[in-house]
Amino acid sequence: MLAVTGLAFGTAYMQNACMPSMTIRDVPQETRDVLAERAKASGRSLQEFMRLEVIALAKREEKLAWVERVAERKRNTPPGSPISVEDLLAARDADRR
């Protein structure tokens, strides 16, 4: 079992005192070991490594939302409308902010 918890130690971490925790059950031992190695290689505990990974996962845009944004952009582009390389790169860069 891999437990992801929000433990608070000392006053420096009091903002975590009321954060919820998660428990992930039935994680294969091999998977746990791979994650532990990645955590070790990054200089973090397994708990901290998994906390950061879960946060990053939650921040990723879902595929369906991305598809809808592309579809909306296509709907708003007139047929045969030429798009300059500069406009294309500006749109790409705006999506990365």
C-alpha positions as CSV (number, residue, x, y, z in Angstrom):
1,M,0.0,0.0,0.0
2,L,1.3,3.5,-0.9
3,A,0.1,6.2,1.4
4,V,0.2,9.8,0.4
5,T,-0.3,12.0,3.5
6,G,-0.1,15.6,4.3
7,L,1.9,15.5,7.6
8,A,2.8,18.7,9.4
9,F,6.0,19.0,11.4
10,G,6.8,22.2,13.3
11,T,5.5,25.7,12.6
12,A,7.1,26.0,9.2
13,Y,4.7,23.5,7.8
14,M,1.5,24.5,9.6
15,Q,-0.2,25.4,6.3
16,N,-0.3,21.6,5.7
17,A,-1.8,20.8,9.1
18,C,-5.4,20.8,7.7
19,M,-4.7,19.4,4.2
20,P,-6.5,16.2,3.3
21,S,-4.5,13.0,2.8
22,M,-4.9,10.2,0.3
23,T,-4.3,6.5,0.5
24,I,-3.7,4.5,-2.7
25,R,-4.3,0.8,-2.3
26,D,-3.2,-2.2,-4.3
27,V,-0.1,-0.6,-5.8
28,P,2.1,-3.4,-7.2
29,Q,5.4,-3.7,-5.3
30,E,7.4,-3.2,-8.5
31,T,5.5,0.1,-9.2
32,R,6.2,1.3,-5.6
33,D,9.9,0.4,-6.0
34,V,10.2,2.3,-9.3
35,L,8.5,5.4,-7.7
36,A,10.8,5.1,-4.6
37,E,13.8,5.0,-6.9
38,R,12.6,8.1,-8.8
39,A,12.0,9.9,-5.5
40,K,15.5,9.0,-4.2
41,A,17.1,10.1,-7.5
42,S,15.3,13.5,-7.1
43,G,16.5,13.9,-3.5
44,R,12.9,13.6,-2.1
45,S,11.1,11.3,0.1
46,L,8.5,9.0,-1.6
47,Q,5.7,11.0,0.1
48,E,7.0,14.4,-1.2
49,F,7.7,13.0,-4.7
50,M,4.2,11.6,-4.9
51,R,2.6,14.8,-3.5
52,L,4.4,16.8,-6.3
53,E,3.4,14.3,-9.0
54,V,-0.3,14.3,-7.9
55,I,-0.3,18.1,-7.9
56,A,1.3,18.2,-11.4
57,L,-1.3,15.6,-12.6
58,A,-4.2,17.7,-11.3
59,K,-2.8,20.8,-13.2
60,R,-2.7,19.1,-16.6
61,E,-5.3,20.1,-19.0
62,E,-7.7,17.2,-19.8
63,K,-7.6,16.0,-23.3
64,L,-11.3,16.7,-23.9
65,A,-10.9,20.3,-22.7
66,W,-7.9,20.7,-25.1
67,V,-9.9,19.2,-28.0
68,E,-12.8,21.7,-27.3
69,R,-10.4,24.6,-27.3
70,V,-9.0,23.5,-30.7
71,A,-12.5,23.0,-32.1
72,E,-13.5,26.5,-30.8
73,R,-10.5,28.0,-32.4
74,K,-11.3,26.3,-35.7
75,R,-14.9,27.6,-35.5
76,N,-13.7,31.1,-35.0
77,T,-11.2,31.0,-38.0
78,P,-12.8,32.0,-41.3
79,P,-12.4,29.4,-44.1
80,G,-9.4,30.0,-46.2
81,S,-8.0,32.5,-43.7
82,P,-4.3,32.6,-44.0
83,I,-2.4,32.5,-40.7
84,S,1.1,33.9,-40.6
85,V,3.9,32.0,-39.0
86,E,4.2,34.9,-36.5
87,D,0.5,34.5,-35.5
88,L,0.8,30.8,-35.2
89,L,3.9,31.0,-32.9
90,A,2.2,33.7,-30.8
91,A,-0.8,31.5,-30.3
92,R,1.4,28.6,-29.4
93,D,3.3,30.7,-26.9
94,A,0.0,32.1,-25.4
95,D,-1.1,28.5,-24.8
96,R,2.1,27.8,-22.8
97,R,1.4,30.6,-20.3
